Amino acid sequence: MLPLFRVTDVNQFAIGVDLGGTNLRASAVAVDGRVLEDFQISTEAQGGPDHIVQRIVEGVREVNEGHTGSELIGVGVGVPGLIRLETGVIAKAPNLRGWEEYPLKQKLEQALELPVMVENDANAAALGEVWLGAGRDVNDLVLLTLGTGIGGGIVCDGKILHGWLGMAGEIGHVTVDPHSPHICGCGNNGCLETESAGTAIRKMALQAVEEGRSPALAALLENEGQLTPLLCAQAADGGDPAAREIFEHVGWGLGIGLAGLINTFNFPLYLLAGGVLAAWDLFAPAMMREVERRSLTYRNTNTRIEKASLGNKAGIYGAAYLPIQAAREPRP
């Protein structure tokens, strides 16, 4: 039987873990938001899920032992995939081989004898921004993560909005251009992800090179062997017309997507995060023009569209907040 915790003391803390990559990033965070420790856990990913779980268990125990006088009340884990929320099973994780239908919550709880909560990483990031980041002054926000793809998290009344089966917030797969020739991995065409994500930027840049429209991008491709969003932004900053057109398109797609979200939710704050955010000055003007044009709500309220502030720590802090939030829930 797992212990049932309530938040009763500022010396209580939780640990948040970001599952993904060669190293697991994690943080110990007190219930009042003080970050006690940021740390990494070497995953040795080739060992498979059970081995990685054991490394998480060892890391959590080591950190807990280092904070004598404090009480660890739970562990939260952010996962890039679809989670069965009631059971904490990773149903599908495209970037984590071998983790499909893996009972992560059960495995960790059995080993740690502590409450464990498993959440989609974008949802955890949105919650982290509400707790400790750019959304600290609101209870309702939408977060868009602009990376290789586009993820999303929705926080309503201070809690993650999951939807019926936990799949709410798939903002990257909202259609922004039904006539687009760009096919998404989900099978649709014209998703926000196909028009404004990092992969879309790279594809548009390669097309510009193939069509001979951008000597600057062609030179970068020859020198670097690839065209990343950062390199494309470099060409756009240098005044390359084709590269600037790419970021105009990115902003156009984001503006359409955001206008729809604003019209739907009427939340006070919409945050953008992720690697593509480095090109904010290139895509934001087109994005804001499109939002202004398409959203009556935006034009008549003080709705904010801003950069997220926690960077790659947002998901970790949000994961840590999950057991803290649960321990604050009133119980019968």
C-alpha positions as CSV (number, residue, x, y, z in Angstrom):
1,M,0.0,0.0,0.0
2,L,1.5,3.3,-1.1
3,P,1.6,6.2,1.4
4,L,-0.9,9.0,0.9
5,F,0.7,12.3,1.2
6,R,-0.7,15.8,2.0
7,V,1.2,19.0,1.6
8,T,1.8,20.1,5.1
9,D,5.4,21.5,5.2
10,V,7.7,23.5,3.0
11,N,10.4,20.9,3.5
12,Q,8.4,18.4,1.4
13,F,9.5,18.0,-2.2
14,A,8.9,16.1,-5.3
15,I,11.2,14.9,-8.2
16,G,10.4,15.5,-11.8
17,V,12.0,13.4,-14.6
18,D,12.1,14.1,-18.3
19,L,12.3,10.7,-20.1
20,G,14.1,10.9,-23.4
21,G,17.5,11.1,-24.9
22,T,20.8,9.7,-23.7
23,N,20.6,11.4,-20.3
24,L,17.5,11.7,-18.2
25,R,17.1,15.3,-16.9
26,A,15.5,15.6,-13.5
27,S,14.9,18.1,-10.7
28,A,14.0,18.0,-7.0
29,V,11.6,20.8,-6.3
30,A,10.1,21.9,-3.0
31,V,6.4,22.3,-2.6
32,D,6.8,26.0,-2.5
33,G,8.6,26.1,-5.8
34,R,12.2,26.2,-4.7
35,V,14.4,24.2,-7.0
36,L,16.5,22.1,-4.6
37,E,18.6,20.4,-7.2
38,D,18.9,19.8,-11.0
39,F,20.6,16.6,-11.9
40,Q,21.1,14.1,-14.8
41,I,20.8,10.3,-14.9
42,S,22.8,8.4,-17.5
43,T,20.2,6.1,-19.1
44,E,22.5,3.7,-21.0
45,A,19.5,3.4,-23.3
46,Q,20.7,0.3,-25.0
47,G,19.8,-1.6,-21.8
48,G,16.1,-1.2,-22.6
49,P,13.1,0.1,-20.5
50,D,13.6,-2.0,-17.4
51,H,17.3,-1.0,-17.2
52,I,16.4,2.7,-17.6
53,V,13.7,2.4,-14.9
54,Q,16.3,1.0,-12.6
55,R,18.6,3.9,-13.3
56,I,15.7,6.3,-12.5
57,V,15.1,4.5,-9.2
58,E,18.8,4.7,-8.3
59,G,18.9,8.4,-9.2
60,V,15.8,9.2,-7.2
61,R,17.0,7.3,-4.1
62,E,20.4,9.0,-4.3
63,V,18.9,12.5,-4.5
64,N,16.4,11.7,-1.7
65,E,19.3,10.5,0.6
66,G,21.0,13.8,-0.1
67,H,18.1,15.8,1.3
68,T,17.9,14.6,4.9
69,G,15.3,16.5,6.9
70,S,13.0,16.8,3.8
71,E,10.2,14.5,2.8
72,L,9.9,13.2,-0.8
73,I,6.2,12.9,-1.5
74,G,6.3,11.6,-5.1
75,V,7.8,11.4,-8.5
76,G,6.5,12.8,-11.8
77,V,7.7,11.7,-15.2
78,G,7.2,13.5,-18.5
79,V,7.2,11.2,-21.6
80,P,7.1,12.2,-25.3
81,G,4.2,10.0,-26.2
82,L,0.6,8.9,-25.6
83,I,0.0,7.9,-21.9
84,R,-2.9,5.8,-20.5
85,L,-3.4,8.2,-17.6
86,E,-5.3,6.0,-15.2
87,T,-2.6,3.3,-15.3
88,G,0.5,5.3,-16.3
89,V,1.2,2.9,-19.2
90,I,3.1,4.4,-22.1
91,A,0.8,3.4,-24.9
92,K,2.9,4.8,-27.8
93,A,6.2,6.7,-27.9
94,P,7.5,7.1,-31.4
95,N,10.9,8.4,-30.2
96,L,11.4,5.7,-27.5
97,R,11.9,2.3,-29.0
98,G,10.6,-0.6,-27.0
99,W,8.4,1.4,-24.7
100,E,5.1,0.7,-26.3
101,E,2.5,-0.5,-23.7
102,Y,5.2,-0.2,-21.0
103,P,3.7,0.0,-17.4
104,L,6.1,2.8,-16.2
105,K,4.0,4.0,-13.3
106,Q,3.6,0.4,-11.9
107,K,7.3,-0.4,-12.3
108,L,8.5,2.8,-10.5
109,E,5.9,2.6,-7.7
110,Q,6.8,-0.9,-6.9
111,A,10.5,0.0,-6.7
112,L,10.2,3.3,-4.9
113,E,7.1,2.7,-2.8
114,L,6.1,6.3,-3.6
115,P,3.3,7.8,-5.7
116,V,4.4,8.2,-9.3
117,M,2.5,10.2,-12.0
118,V,3.2,9.8,-15.7
119,E,2.3,12.6,-18.1
120,N,2.8,13.6,-21.7
121,D,5.9,15.9,-21.8
122,A,4.2,18.9,-23.6
123,N,1.4,18.8,-21.0
124,A,4.0,18.7,-18.2
125,A,5.7,21.7,-19.8
126,A,2.5,23.7,-19.9
127,L,1.9,22.9,-16.2
128,G,5.5,23.9,-15.4
129,E,5.0,27.3,-17.0
130,V,1.9,27.9,-14.9
131,W,3.7,26.9,-11.7
132,L,7.1,28.5,-12.1
133,G,7.3,30.2,-15.5
134,A,5.7,32.7,-17.7
135,G,2.2,31.7,-16.7
136,R,2.6,32.2,-13.0
137,D,0.0,35.0,-13.0
138,V,-2.7,32.9,-14.7
139,N,-4.6,29.6,-14.2
140,D,-5.5,29.1,-17.9
141,L,-3.0,28.9,-20.8
142,V,-2.1,27.1,-24.0
143,L,1.5,26.1,-24.7
144,L,2.9,25.4,-28.2
145,T,6.2,23.6,-28.4
146,L,8.0,24.4,-31.6
147,G,10.6,21.8,-32.4
148,T,11.0,19.1,-35.0
149,G,7.2,18.8,-34.7
150,I,4.7,20.9,-32.8
151,G,3.3,19.8,-29.5
152,G,0.8,21.4,-27.3
153,G,-0.4,21.5,-23.7
154,I,-3.5,23.1,-22.3
155,V,-3.9,24.1,-18.6
156,C,-7.5,25.0,-17.5
157,D,-8.2,26.2,-14.0
158,G,-4.7,25.2,-13.0
159,K,-4.9,21.6,-14.2
160,I,-3.9,19.9,-17.4
161,L,-6.8,19.5,-19.8
162,H,-6.6,15.9,-21.0
163,G,-9.8,15.3,-22.9
164,W,-11.7,12.0,-23.2
165,L,-8.7,9.7,-23.7
166,G,-5.9,12.0,-22.7
167,M,-5.2,13.2,-26.3
168,A,-6.3,16.9,-25.9
169,G,-3.7,19.4,-27.0
170,E,-2.6,17.8,-30.3
171,I,-2.3,21.3,-31.6
172,G,0.3,20.4,-34.2
173,H,-2.3,18.3,-36.0
174,V,-4.9,21.1,-36.4
175,T,-5.4,21.9,-40.1
176,V,-4.3,25.4,-41.0
177,D,-4.2,24.9,-44.8
178,P,-6.6,22.2,-46.3
179,H,-5.1,22.8,-49.7
180,S,-1.5,22.4,-48.7
181,P,0.6,19.7,-50.6
182,H,2.5,19.0,-47.4
183,I,1.6,15.6,-45.9
184,C,1.9,15.1,-42.2
185,G,3.0,11.9,-40.4
186,C,-0.6,11.7,-39.0
187,G,-1.9,11.2,-42.6
188,N,-3.5,14.6,-42.9
189,N,-2.2,17.4,-45.2
190,G,-1.8,21.0,-44.1
191,C,-1.4,20.4,-40.4
192,L,0.1,23.2,-38.4
193,E,3.1,20.9,-38.0
194,T,3.6,20.6,-41.7
195,E,3.6,24.4,-42.2
196,S,5.5,25.8,-39.1
197,A,7.6,23.1,-37.4
198,G,11.3,22.6,-37.6
199,T,10.9,19.8,-40.2
200,A,8.7,22.1,-42.3
201,I,11.4,24.8,-42.3
202,R,14.0,22.3,-43.4
203,K,11.9,21.0,-46.2
204,M,11.0,24.5,-47.5
205,A,14.7,25.4,-47.4
206,L,15.7,22.3,-49.4
207,Q,13.0,23.1,-51.9
208,A,14.3,26.7,-52.3
209,V,17.8,25.3,-52.9
210,E,16.5,22.7,-55.5
211,E,14.6,25.4,-57.3
212,G,17.6,27.7,-57.3
213,R,15.9,30.5,-55.4
214,S,18.4,30.8,-52.6
215,P,22.2,31.0,-53.1
216,A,22.6,31.7,-49.4
217,L,20.8,28.5,-48.3
218,A,22.7,26.6,-51.1
219,A,26.0,27.8,-49.7
220,L,25.0,26.8,-46.1
221,L,23.9,23.4,-47.3
222,E,27.2,22.8,-49.1
223,N,29.3,24.0,-46.1
224,E,27.3,22.4,-43.3
225,G,25.8,19.4,-45.1
226,Q,22.3,20.1,-43.7
227,L,19.8,22.9,-43.3
228,T,18.6,23.3,-39.7
229,P,16.1,25.9,-38.7
230,L,18.9,27.8,-37.0
231,L,20.9,27.9,-40.3
232,C,17.8,29.0,-42.2
233,A,17.3,31.8,-39.7
234,Q,20.9,32.8,-40.2
235,A,20.3,33.2,-44.0
236,A,17.1,35.1,-43.3
237,D,18.9,37.4,-40.9
238,G,21.4,38.0,-43.7
239,G,18.5,39.3,-45.9
240,D,18.1,36.2,-48.1
241,P,14.6,36.7,-49.7
242,A,13.8,32.9,-49.9
243,A,14.8,32.3,-46.3
244,R,12.7,35.3,-45.1
245,E,9.8,34.0,-47.1
246,I,10.0,30.7,-45.2
247,F,9.7,32.3,-41.8
248,E,6.8,34.5,-43.1
249,H,5.1,31.2,-43.9
250,V,5.9,29.8,-40.5
251,G,4.4,32.9,-38.9
252,W,1.4,32.7,-41.1
253,G,0.7,29.1,-40.1
254,L,1.2,29.8,-36.4
255,G,-1.1,32.9,-36.6
256,I,-3.9,30.8,-38.1
257,G,-3.4,28.2,-35.4
258,L,-3.3,30.7,-32.6
259,A,-6.3,32.6,-33.8
260,G,-8.3,29.4,-33.7
261,L,-7.1,28.6,-30.2
262,I,-7.9,32.1,-29.0
263,N,-11.4,32.0,-30.5
264,T,-12.0,28.6,-28.9
265,F,-10.6,29.0,-25.4
266,N,-10.6,32.7,-24.6
267,F,-7.7,32.1,-22.3
268,P,-5.5,35.1,-21.2
269,L,-2.2,33.6,-22.3
270,Y,-0.7,31.6,-25.1
271,L,3.0,30.6,-24.9
272,L,5.4,29.4,-27.5
273,A,8.5,27.3,-26.6
274,G,11.0,25.1,-28.3
275,G,14.0,25.4,-30.6
276,V,12.3,27.3,-33.4
277,L,11.7,30.1,-30.8
278,A,15.2,31.3,-31.6
279,A,13.8,32.7,-34.9
280,W,11.0,34.7,-33.0
281,D,11.9,38.0,-34.6
282,L,11.6,36.4,-38.1
283,F,8.2,34.8,-37.7
284,A,6.5,36.8,-35.0
285,P,5.5,39.8,-37.1
286,A,3.6,37.6,-39.7
287,M,2.2,35.5,-36.8
288,M,0.8,38.5,-35.0
289,R,-0.7,40.0,-38.2
290,E,-2.5,36.8,-38.9
291,V,-3.9,36.6,-35.3
292,E,-5.0,40.2,-35.5
293,R,-6.8,39.6,-38.7
294,R,-8.5,36.3,-37.8
295,S,-9.5,36.7,-34.1
296,L,-12.1,39.1,-33.0
297,T,-11.4,38.0,-29.4
298,Y,-7.8,39.0,-29.7
299,R,-8.6,42.4,-31.2
300,N,-10.9,43.2,-28.4
301,T,-9.1,41.9,-25.3
302,N,-5.7,42.0,-23.8
303,T,-4.9,38.4,-24.7
304,R,-1.2,37.8,-24.6
305,I,1.0,35.8,-26.9
306,E,4.5,35.4,-25.4
307,K,7.6,33.3,-25.2
308,A,7.7,30.6,-22.5
309,S,10.4,31.3,-19.9
310,L,11.6,27.9,-18.5
311,G,13.2,26.5,-21.7
312,N,13.9,22.7,-21.4
313,K,13.2,22.8,-17.6
314,A,9.5,23.4,-18.1
315,G,8.6,19.8,-18.5
316,I,10.7,18.7,-15.6
317,Y,9.3,21.3,-13.2
318,G,5.8,20.4,-14.4
319,A,6.4,16.7,-13.8
320,A,7.6,17.5,-10.3
321,Y,4.4,19.5,-9.7
322,L,2.1,16.6,-10.6
323,P,2.5,14.8,-7.3
324,I,2.6,18.0,-5.3
325,Q,-0.7,19.1,-7.0
326,A,-2.2,15.7,-6.2
327,A,-1.2,15.9,-2.6
328,R,-3.0,19.2,-2.3
329,E,-6.2,17.8,-3.7
330,P,-9.0,17.5,-1.0
331,R,-9.7,14.0,-0.1
332,P,-12.9,12.5,1.3
